[in-house]
Amino acid sequence: MTVVPALVSLESVAKHYVRADTAEPVVAVDDVSLEVLEGEVLSIIGYSGAGKSTLVRLINALELPSAGRITVAGRELTALPERELRAARRSIGMIFQQFNLFRSRTVAGNVAYPLRVAGVPKQERDRRVAELLDFVGLGDRAKAFPEQLSGGQKQRVGIARALATNPPLLLADEATSALDPETTTEVLSLLRRVNRELGVTIVVITHEMDAVRQIADRVAVMEQGRVVEIGDVYDVFSAPKTDAAQRFVRTALHDRPSAETLSRLRVHHPGRLVTVQITDEQGLQARIDRAFASTGVSAELVYGGVGEIRERRIGSLTYELGGPPDSVQRAVEALRADGITTDDEEEVAA
């Protein structure tokens, strides 16, 4: 088994500060240890105030931690003097929610800016800019100014600029939050190309679980400054272990009835409502049908949704089970005995 090395390593990292307006001490990041593996896309998710944006500023050394060690591409950022930190930051690309483009510069001028700062000769600079604009699909917009572009085009410029100096690491801080759903999908597809075709490791900071579903290899869930869960994105979606992860997964999959929806369903479906988890196991539907048939219950599908994450099936289906109560109970027990994850909505509501 090939061991993939870590490009980024955080060891017991913390960030404390005092609010200027209230003098109240704040723990923004609390004892975080994690690794970002070479070539992966890691999404860091959390609700507002979870500490994820502070964490990304620590990774690119725009802020220094109060405690702990941060290593990027073999260099311990927390041990570097300011002059070397500036050089280290150039090996980390950054894209932002509000694009942060220079309004007075053309598209080409924005992409060329980090190359100018790095002292790249003009001929090489022009070649690199043209190459990157072609890659992001804006080769014909080189002379346009930012106000002439759509939001998606501005973010494409931001991605091209972030890649200008060939960084091994790209940080995307809420990069799709200002975009509509269709444009978000296009930008995420572009980031996936950056990862797959250019080999760039990407850390995506987001509160949008749909973004995680579309692009991530692994996901880390933050709450109150701590990483409370981390794992393969499919594993976290299919079996979230923490309350925070469970809340995020529900917002992304839309496959389970809310309390309000359950109340409406019960008006027309008085039988026992049972939700069955759907995974990519072979023959799963046949096993579900067999459990119902073997116990003589009727099973009407009343709610649910099934989608894909990284080409693997995931979701849930809610059935109304009809028949004698003991038969319905045997059907539920047969599902669980066969290793099929089943939630009784009556128990959940209680």
C-alpha positions as CSV (number, residue, x, y, z in Angstrom):
1,M,0.0,0.0,0.0
2,T,1.4,3.4,-1.1
3,V,1.7,5.9,1.7
4,V,0.9,9.4,0.5
5,P,3.0,12.1,2.2
6,A,1.5,15.1,3.9
7,L,2.0,18.4,2.2
8,V,0.5,20.3,5.2
9,S,0.8,19.3,8.8
10,L,-0.8,21.0,11.8
11,E,0.3,19.8,15.3
12,S,-1.7,21.0,18.3
13,V,-2.4,24.4,16.7
14,A,-4.3,27.1,18.6
15,K,-5.1,30.7,18.0
16,H,-6.2,33.0,20.8
17,Y,-6.9,36.7,20.7
18,V,-8.8,39.4,22.6
19,R,-11.7,41.3,21.0
20,A,-10.8,44.9,20.5
21,D,-14.4,46.1,21.2
22,T,-15.1,44.1,24.4
23,A,-11.7,43.0,25.6
24,E,-13.2,39.5,25.7
25,P,-10.8,36.6,25.1
26,V,-11.6,34.4,22.1
27,V,-10.3,30.9,21.3
28,A,-10.7,30.9,17.5
29,V,-8.7,27.6,16.9
30,D,-8.4,25.1,19.7
31,D,-5.8,22.3,19.7
32,V,-6.2,21.3,16.0
33,S,-4.0,18.5,14.6
34,L,-4.5,17.4,11.0
35,E,-2.7,16.6,7.8
36,V,-3.4,17.5,4.2
37,L,-2.1,14.8,1.9
38,E,-0.2,15.5,-1.3
39,G,-2.6,15.6,-4.3
40,E,-5.9,15.5,-2.4
41,V,-8.8,17.9,-2.0
42,L,-9.6,18.4,1.7
43,S,-12.7,20.4,2.6
44,I,-12.9,22.1,6.0
45,I,-16.5,22.8,6.9
46,G,-18.2,24.5,9.8
47,Y,-20.9,27.0,10.5
48,S,-20.0,30.7,11.0
49,G,-17.7,31.1,13.9
50,A,-16.4,27.6,13.8
51,G,-12.8,28.8,13.2
52,K,-12.3,27.6,9.7
53,S,-11.3,30.9,8.1
54,T,-8.9,31.6,11.0
55,L,-7.4,28.1,10.3
56,V,-6.8,28.9,6.6
57,R,-5.0,32.2,7.6
58,L,-2.8,30.2,9.9
59,I,-2.0,27.7,7.0
60,N,-0.9,30.5,4.7
61,A,0.9,32.3,7.5
62,L,-1.1,35.5,7.3
63,E,-1.6,34.9,11.1
64,L,0.7,33.1,13.4
65,P,-0.6,30.5,15.9
66,S,-0.7,31.1,19.7
67,A,0.6,27.5,20.1
68,G,1.5,24.5,18.0
69,R,3.5,23.9,14.7
70,I,2.5,24.3,11.1
71,T,4.6,22.7,8.3
72,V,3.9,23.3,4.6
73,A,5.9,21.6,1.9
74,G,8.6,20.6,4.4
75,R,9.0,24.1,5.9
76,E,7.9,24.8,9.4
77,L,6.2,28.1,9.0
78,T,6.0,28.8,12.7
79,A,9.8,28.8,12.9
80,L,10.5,31.1,9.9
81,P,11.6,34.8,10.2
82,E,9.3,37.3,8.4
83,R,11.5,37.5,5.3
84,E,11.4,33.8,4.7
85,L,7.7,33.7,5.5
86,R,7.0,36.1,2.6
87,A,8.8,33.7,0.3
88,A,6.9,30.7,1.8
89,R,3.6,32.5,1.1
90,R,4.4,32.6,-2.6
91,S,4.2,28.8,-2.7
92,I,0.6,28.9,-1.4
93,G,-2.1,30.0,-3.9
94,M,-5.2,31.7,-2.5
95,I,-8.7,32.4,-3.9
96,F,-11.3,34.4,-2.1
97,Q,-15.1,34.7,-1.8
98,Q,-15.1,38.3,-3.1
99,F,-12.4,37.7,-5.8
100,N,-10.1,40.5,-4.6
101,L,-9.2,41.5,-8.2
102,F,-7.5,44.8,-9.0
103,R,-10.2,46.9,-10.7
104,S,-7.7,49.1,-12.5
105,R,-5.9,46.1,-14.1
106,T,-7.0,44.0,-17.0
107,V,-7.6,40.3,-16.6
108,A,-4.1,39.6,-17.9
109,G,-2.7,42.3,-15.6
110,N,-4.4,40.6,-12.6
111,V,-2.9,37.2,-13.4
112,A,0.5,38.7,-14.2
113,Y,0.7,40.5,-10.8
114,P,2.2,37.8,-8.7
115,L,4.7,37.0,-11.5
116,R,5.8,40.7,-11.5
117,V,6.2,40.6,-7.7
118,A,8.3,37.4,-8.1
119,G,10.5,39.1,-10.7
120,V,9.6,36.9,-13.6
121,P,10.8,38.4,-17.0
122,K,8.1,39.9,-19.2
123,Q,8.4,37.3,-22.0
124,E,8.0,34.4,-19.6
125,R,5.3,36.3,-17.7
126,D,3.2,36.8,-20.9
127,R,3.6,33.2,-21.9
128,R,2.5,32.0,-18.4
129,V,-0.5,34.4,-18.4
130,A,-1.7,33.2,-21.8
131,E,-1.3,29.6,-20.7
132,L,-3.4,30.1,-17.5
133,L,-6.1,32.1,-19.2
134,D,-6.5,29.3,-21.8
135,F,-6.7,26.8,-19.0
136,V,-9.5,28.6,-17.1
137,G,-11.4,29.3,-20.4
138,L,-10.8,33.1,-20.6
139,G,-8.2,33.3,-23.3
140,D,-10.4,35.8,-25.2
141,R,-10.9,38.1,-22.2
142,A,-7.3,39.0,-21.5
143,K,-7.8,42.7,-22.1
144,A,-11.2,43.0,-20.3
145,F,-11.4,44.7,-16.9
146,P,-13.0,43.0,-13.8
147,E,-16.3,45.1,-14.0
148,Q,-16.9,43.6,-17.5
149,L,-16.9,40.1,-16.1
150,S,-19.6,37.9,-14.5
151,G,-19.0,36.5,-11.0
152,G,-18.0,33.2,-12.4
153,Q,-15.5,34.7,-14.8
154,K,-14.0,36.8,-11.9
155,Q,-13.5,33.7,-9.9
156,R,-11.8,32.0,-12.9
157,V,-9.4,35.0,-13.0
158,G,-8.8,34.5,-9.3
159,I,-8.0,30.9,-9.8
160,A,-5.6,31.7,-12.7
161,R,-3.9,34.3,-10.6
162,A,-3.5,31.9,-7.7
163,L,-1.8,29.4,-9.9
164,A,0.5,31.9,-11.6
165,T,3.6,30.9,-9.6
166,N,3.0,27.2,-9.8
167,P,2.2,26.7,-6.1
168,P,1.9,23.1,-4.8
169,L,-1.0,24.2,-2.5
170,L,-4.2,26.1,-3.2
171,L,-6.4,27.5,-0.5
172,A,-10.0,28.4,-1.4
173,D,-11.8,30.4,1.3
174,E,-15.5,30.3,0.7
175,A,-14.7,30.6,-3.0
176,T,-18.2,29.8,-4.3
177,S,-20.3,31.5,-1.6
178,A,-21.0,34.6,-3.8
179,L,-22.0,32.5,-6.9
180,D,-25.3,31.1,-8.1
181,P,-25.6,27.2,-8.1
182,E,-24.9,26.7,-11.8
183,T,-21.7,28.9,-11.7
184,T,-20.7,27.2,-8.4
185,T,-20.8,23.9,-10.2
186,E,-18.6,25.2,-13.0
187,V,-16.0,26.7,-10.6
188,L,-15.9,23.5,-8.6
189,S,-15.4,21.5,-11.8
190,L,-12.5,23.8,-12.7
191,L,-10.9,23.4,-9.3
192,R,-11.2,19.6,-9.7
193,R,-9.3,19.9,-13.0
194,V,-6.6,22.0,-11.2
195,N,-6.3,19.1,-8.8
196,R,-6.3,16.3,-11.3
197,E,-4.5,17.7,-14.3
198,L,-2.0,20.0,-12.5
199,G,-1.5,17.9,-9.4
200,V,-2.2,20.8,-7.0
201,T,-3.3,20.0,-3.5
202,I,-6.4,22.0,-2.5
203,V,-7.9,23.0,0.8
204,V,-11.5,24.2,0.4
205,I,-12.9,26.2,3.3
206,T,-16.7,26.3,3.1
207,H,-20.0,26.1,5.0
208,E,-21.7,24.6,1.9
209,M,-22.0,20.8,2.1
210,D,-23.0,20.6,-1.6
211,A,-19.5,22.0,-2.5
212,V,-17.9,19.3,-0.4
213,R,-20.0,16.6,-2.1
214,Q,-18.8,17.8,-5.6
215,I,-15.1,18.2,-5.0
216,A,-13.7,16.7,-1.8
217,D,-11.7,13.6,-1.2
218,R,-11.7,14.0,2.5
219,V,-13.6,16.4,4.8
220,A,-12.8,17.8,8.2
221,V,-15.7,19.2,10.3
222,M,-15.0,22.1,12.7
223,E,-17.1,23.3,15.6
224,Q,-16.1,25.8,18.2
225,G,-12.5,26.0,17.0
226,R,-11.9,22.2,17.0
227,V,-11.9,19.5,14.4
228,V,-14.6,17.2,15.7
229,E,-14.6,14.7,12.7
230,I,-12.4,14.0,9.7
231,G,-12.5,11.2,7.1
232,D,-13.2,10.1,3.6
233,V,-16.0,12.3,2.2
234,Y,-18.2,9.2,1.4
235,D,-17.7,7.8,4.9
236,V,-18.6,11.0,6.6
237,F,-21.7,11.5,4.4
238,S,-22.9,7.9,4.8
239,A,-22.1,7.5,8.5
240,P,-21.5,10.9,10.2
241,K,-20.4,10.3,13.8
242,T,-20.9,13.8,15.4
243,D,-23.9,16.0,15.7
244,A,-22.2,18.7,13.7
245,A,-21.4,16.4,10.8
246,Q,-25.0,15.0,10.9
247,R,-26.5,18.5,10.6
248,F,-24.3,19.3,7.6
249,V,-25.1,16.0,5.8
250,R,-28.8,16.6,6.2
251,T,-28.5,20.0,4.5
252,A,-26.6,18.5,1.5
253,L,-28.6,15.3,0.8
254,H,-32.1,16.5,1.4
255,D,-33.1,12.8,1.6
256,R,-34.7,12.6,5.0
257,P,-38.1,14.1,6.0
258,S,-38.0,17.1,8.4
259,A,-40.3,17.1,11.4
260,E,-42.7,19.3,9.5
261,T,-42.7,17.0,6.5
262,L,-43.2,14.0,8.8
263,S,-46.3,15.6,10.3
264,R,-47.7,16.1,6.8
265,L,-46.9,12.5,5.8
266,R,-48.6,11.0,8.8
267,V,-51.9,12.7,7.8
268,H,-52.0,10.5,4.7
269,H,-49.8,7.6,5.7
270,P,-50.9,6.3,9.2
271,G,-48.7,3.2,9.0
272,R,-45.3,3.0,10.5
273,L,-42.7,5.3,8.8
274,V,-39.3,3.7,8.5
275,T,-36.3,5.3,6.8
276,V,-33.7,3.0,5.1
277,Q,-30.2,4.2,4.3
278,I,-29.1,3.6,0.7
279,T,-25.4,2.9,0.0
280,D,-23.5,1.5,-3.0
281,E,-23.7,-2.1,-1.7
282,Q,-24.5,-4.6,-4.4
283,G,-28.0,-6.0,-4.3
284,L,-29.2,-3.7,-1.6
285,Q,-32.6,-3.0,-3.0
286,A,-33.3,-6.7,-3.5
287,R,-32.4,-7.3,0.2
288,I,-34.8,-4.5,1.3
289,D,-37.6,-5.9,-0.9
290,R,-36.9,-9.4,0.4
291,A,-37.2,-8.3,4.1
292,F,-40.6,-6.8,3.3
293,A,-41.9,-9.7,1.3
294,S,-40.7,-12.4,3.8
295,T,-42.7,-10.8,6.6
296,G,-45.9,-10.1,4.6
297,V,-45.9,-6.3,5.1
298,S,-46.9,-3.7,2.5
299,A,-44.2,-1.1,1.8
300,E,-45.1,2.2,0.1
301,L,-42.3,4.6,-0.7
302,V,-43.4,8.0,0.6
303,Y,-40.1,10.1,0.7
304,G,-36.5,10.0,-0.1
305,G,-33.6,10.8,-2.4
306,V,-30.6,9.0,-3.8
307,G,-27.6,10.7,-5.4
308,E,-23.9,10.1,-5.9
309,I,-20.7,11.1,-4.1
310,R,-17.5,10.3,-6.0
311,E,-19.5,7.9,-8.2
312,R,-20.8,6.0,-5.2
313,R,-24.6,5.8,-4.5
314,I,-25.8,7.4,-1.3
315,G,-29.1,8.6,0.2
316,S,-32.2,7.2,2.0
317,L,-35.8,6.1,1.3
318,T,-38.7,6.4,3.7
319,Y,-41.4,3.8,3.6
320,E,-44.8,3.4,5.1
321,L,-45.0,-0.1,6.4
322,G,-48.5,-1.6,6.6
323,G,-49.8,-4.8,8.2
324,P,-50.1,-6.3,11.7
325,P,-47.8,-4.5,14.2
326,D,-45.8,-7.7,14.9
327,S,-45.2,-8.3,11.2
328,V,-44.0,-4.7,10.7
329,Q,-41.7,-5.1,13.7
330,R,-40.3,-8.4,12.2
331,A,-39.7,-6.5,8.9
332,V,-37.7,-3.8,10.6
333,E,-35.7,-6.4,12.6
334,A,-35.0,-8.4,9.4
335,L,-33.6,-5.2,7.8
336,R,-31.3,-4.5,10.7
337,A,-30.3,-8.2,11.0
338,D,-29.1,-8.0,7.4
339,G,-26.9,-5.0,8.2
340,I,-29.1,-2.4,6.6
341,T,-29.2,0.9,8.6
342,T,-32.8,1.7,9.5
343,D,-34.3,4.6,11.4
344,D,-37.8,4.4,12.8
345,E,-39.3,7.8,12.3
346,E,-41.6,7.4,15.3
347,E,-38.5,6.8,17.5
348,V,-36.7,9.8,15.9
349,A,-39.7,12.1,16.5
350,A,-39.9,10.9,20.1
